[in-house]
Structure formats: structure tokens, C-alpha cells
Amino acid sequence: MKILVTGCNGYIGSHVAERLKQDGHHLTGWDIDFHGESNYVKYLLDEFSYTDVTDFRVSGEFDAVVHLAGLSIVPESIKFPYGYYRTNIMGTETIVNQVKSNHILFASTSSAWEMASPYARSKVAAEDVIRQFSNNYTIFRFFNVSGTNGNFRQLGEATHLIRVAAEVAAGKRDCLSIYGTDYPTRDGTCIRDYVHVMDLADAIAESIQRGPLNTPYECIGSNVGYSVLEVVDTMRKVTGHKIPVKFAAPRNGDAVSSVVDKLSELVTLNRTIEDMCLSQYQLELSK
């Protein structure tokens, strides 16, 4: 198939591009190197364009579009909400209305249920845009995507728990901050559902083979919740390193718990939370 991947140089985009190339698809990638750095994926692509998805002049025709481009940092969205609304909503509208495709695959978020941040609200609004203007779509609500194939990485400053914990284990930072210890959870810290980025990429490849589902959304996670402290303990276990922590006040926009309610049938889980922690740690050591 002829497939467009937006945000192809990013963390998820690079893993997805590699997975789709393994299936022999013709890949076009769009990105703008938002972080000032990128994963090198051009060797996987048949075509690449430095393209901003908010540019209303974009156009093209593809069998499927995997729309991953967008802004995704919760604290940043609270400080600068307009940028998130503009990029995530307008960018999606541009893709749906300007690019012809038989299947729009959209990266939404597990934050959609609580909508505690402009990031989450912008993604839910983008879902509405797709449902209104497209007749052929699959909306993914990604839970906490972690791990690596050993080559591609999360870009910019570390904000994801597993990556931060891996940096501490690798000696790149002194300690890890835990925001909030009195949440109504089993150990007082937030609970999240984690999925390995390669299991996620497999789910997208499967979705492309099956075609649009046109369901309200598909949950891509593991159906298991881990607290912040449990993730830190897992990183300690797989690396054999102490990970000093310091406790801080809760952050605005953080949900108490976010765990899959119904796992999508597109997901096959081949990797564990231990795999996510270890692969991220090994990548930090190699950088």
C-alpha cells in the first residue's frame, strides 16, 4: 500500500515506519523536526517531505494515513494551550480534509477520559473532527508508550517516567522526581498503563491490513496498571542500579489512574514492563 506517516521522525513515528517497511509498503514521511533533532528514518522512506500538517496547502493521495504528528507534553500544554489546540486540532482537520485516503489512523490519548489538560482536550476535539469529516478511520487511544527497538528514541527533554528512570540508572541525572504521594491508589502514586512501542507498531500494522474500524476508539495498552513507585522498582530490578527519588507536589493535569478499559483486538502483547525498562536503559547507555 501507499502510506503516509506524519511525524515520521519522532519516537512513535520512527518505530511505526520501520514496522510498515517490513510489510513492504511504499512509505511517505512528513515531519518538521520540531525538537531540533530527529530519529534517522529516511532510509526507510520512499519519499520524505519537510511538511507542517497545519499548513492548509498540503495535499496528497494515499491508501492509508498514520497521523502521529502533534504536541503531547501535558505540563507544556497547560502553559501554552493555544499551540496545542492549533496544532492538534487544525493539523488533524488539514489531514482529513486536504489529504485523500481510504483510511485515517489517528493517534489520540488515554488522557481523553479525564480531559485534565489542554493536551487531552485538543486530542478529543481532533477525534471529533475525524468522526465528522471522515468515513474511514481508526482512532487509537494510546496509553503510556515506552521502550525502544534499540535504535530509535524519544526526542527532546525526557518527560516520560521510564525514560527518566533509565537516565537515572545510567548516571545521566541524579534522581527522579515523583509528583504526589497521597493519591487514592495502592501506594499513593499515580497509576498508568504501559505499552511497548513495538507492540503498538504491530497494532498499527495490523490495523492497516484489516482496514478502517470506524469504532469510537481503540485502546492500545496492556490492560495492566503500574504505579510510579512500581515502575521505579522495576527499573531497579532490571538494571541492578539504585534510583534515588525525591517527592514533590502533584502536578496540574495529571490523572490519578489511567488503565485500558477494553483492550483493542488489534493488540498482541509480546513485551513486558521489564522489556520496556531494560530496552530504554540499554539505549541510554549506548548514547
N, C-alpha and C positions, 0 to 999 in steps of 0.2 A: 504494500500500500504506500501511497504518498502521504507522509505525515509531517505536520508542523509541530515543533516543540518550542513554546515560548518560555523564556527563562532557561534556555538550554545550558548556559554556562554555570548555573547555580548548583547548589548541593543536590537537590532532588532531580533537577533537570539533567545533570550530567549522568547520574545513575540510570535514569529513565532512557536517555539517548543510547547509552551502551546496551541496555537490555533490548531495546527495539531494534537496534542494528543487528543483534544476534538473531533476530527473526527475519532478517533480510529486507526490512522496509527501506524505502527511499526517504531519507530524513532531511528536512529543512529546519534550521535553528534560528531563532530570533533572540537577541539579548542586547543589553546596553552596558554591561559591566558596571552595575550600579555601585558595587563596593570598591571599585578601583582595582579589582583583581578578579580572576575567574579561574574555573577549572578548565583545563585544556581539553576540549571535546571536538575541535574542528576536524580532527582526523576521523571522527565517527560520522560526520555530517557530509551529505552530498551537496548541500548548499548552506551558507551562513549569511545572515544579514544583521548589521547593527541597527536594530529596529526597536523603537519605543512603542509599546502597544497602546499608549494613549494618543498616538498620532492618528487622527481621523483619516489620513490619506492612505493608510495601509490597505493592502488588498492581497488576494491570492485565492487559490482553489486547491483543496486537499481532501483526501479520503477521511482523514481524522485530524483533529487539532487537540494537542495536550496542552492546556493553558495553565502554566505554572508561574508565569511572571506576575509579580506583585510584591507588596510590602507586608512584613509579617512579624515585626517586633512589638510586643504589647506595650511596654513602657514608653517606647518612642511614639506609638500611636496616641497615647494619652497626651503627650506634649504637643504633638503636631497632627491633630486629627484630620485636617483638611487634605493633607498629602495622601493619607490612607484612603479617604473617601474618593478622591480624584483618581488615584492610580488603580485601586482595586475595583471600583465600580465602573469608571469610564473606560479603563483598559478592557474590562470584560465586555462592555457594550460594543466597543470597537471590534473586538474579535467576532462577536456574534453577528453583528450587522454588516461588517465590511469583508469578512473572510468567508468564502463559500466552503461548506464542509458537510459531509454526511454524518459526522459525529463530533460533538464538542465534549471533551473530557476536562472537567474543571476541578481545580484544587481548592476546596473550601477547608473549613477548620472545625475541630471538635469544640472550639470556644463558642460555636454558634448557639448552644443551648442556653448559656447564661448571658451572652452578649454583654460582658462586663467591660468591654473596651471598644474604642473606635475601630480597631483592627477586626474584632469579631463582627461588629455591626456592618462594616464595609463588606465583609465576605458574605454575610447573609443577604445583603442587598444585591450583591453580584449574583447570588443564586437565583434571586427573583428575576433579575434581568434575563438570565438564561431560560428560565421557565416561561417567561413571557414571549421571548423573541425566537427561541429555537424549538424545533420539533424533534430534534435528535440529539440527545445529550446523556451524559452520565456525570452526576455530581458526587465527588468524593469528599467526605469529611475526614481529613487526615487527623490522626491523633499524634502523639509526640514522636516524630520521625527521628531515628537515631542510627548510629553505626555507620559503617562505610565498607566499600569493596576493597579498601586499601590504597586506592588511587585518588578518588575524588573527596572533597572536603567541604565542610560548611565554611562560608565566606564571612569576612568581616570579624568584628569582635565576638568572642564566644558569649552566647546568651543561653544556650541550651544546657540543661543540667548535666547530661552525660559528657558533653564536650568540656565543660568547665571542670568537672570532676577528673576527667582524663588529663587535663592540663596540670592540675594539682599533683596527680600521681606521677606525671612526667617531669615534675620540678619546674614547670613554667610559671606557676603562681604559688603564692604561699599558702593560701587557704581558700575554702569555699564558703560563701555566704548562704545561709538558709533563712528565707524570709517568712517568718511566722512560725510559732511553735504551739499555738493554742487553738488550732483549727479543730472542728469536731470530727477528727479522724482517729485511727487506732494509735498513732504516736504523736498526734498534734501537728504534723506537717502535711502539706498538700499531697493529694494522690493523683497520679496520671497514668494513662495507658500508653505504652510504648510499642512502636513497631519498627522493625529493621528496615532501612531504606531499600534494601534489595528485595525484601518481601513485598514492599509497596510497589517497586518497579515491576515485579512479576504480576501483581494485581492489575496494573495499568496495561501491561501486555495482554493479559487475559481479557480485559475489557475491550481492547481493540479487536481481538479475534471474535468476540461474541457480538459486538455492535452495541448501539445505544440501548440503555435500560429504561430511560425516562421515568425512573423512580424519584421520590422526593430527595433521597440522598443515599449513598452507600458508605458505611463506616469501615475505614481502613485502620485497624489497630490490632490488638491481641486478645481483647476481652478480659484482660487481667490488669488490675491497678496496683501500682507500686508507689509507696510514699517516698518523699525526698530522702529521708533517712535510709530507707531500704535500698534505694539506688546507690547512695554513697557507700553503704556496706557491701553491695555487690561489686562496686569498683575496687574497694579494698581487697575483697576476696580474690578477684581475678588477676589483680596486679601485684598483690603482696606488699603494697605500699600503704603507709598511714596517710590519711587525708584529713588534715586539720579543718575544722569548721568553726564558723562564728555565726551567732544567731542575731538576726536583725528584725526590724518591724515588718509586718506584712506589706506587700506592695499592692497599690491600687490596680484593679483589673485581673488579679489572679483568682481563678475559680478554686473552690475548696476541693472538688473532686471532678475528674473528667475521665470516664471509662466508657468504652463501647457499650451501647445498649443492645445492639444486634449486629454482629459481625457480618460483613458482606460475604456472599458466597463466592465472590471473586478472589478472596484472600486464602492463600495456603501458607501456613506459618511453618517455616523451615529454620528459623533462627530465634534465639532466646535473648533475654535481657543480658545474660552473661556474654553472648556473642556481640551484642551492641557495645557493651562496655569495653571488652577486650579489643575489638577492632578499632575503636576510637583511640584507645590508649596506644596501640601499636602505630597508628598513623601519627599521633603526636610525637612519638619517639623518632619517627623517620623524617620529620620535617626540619 
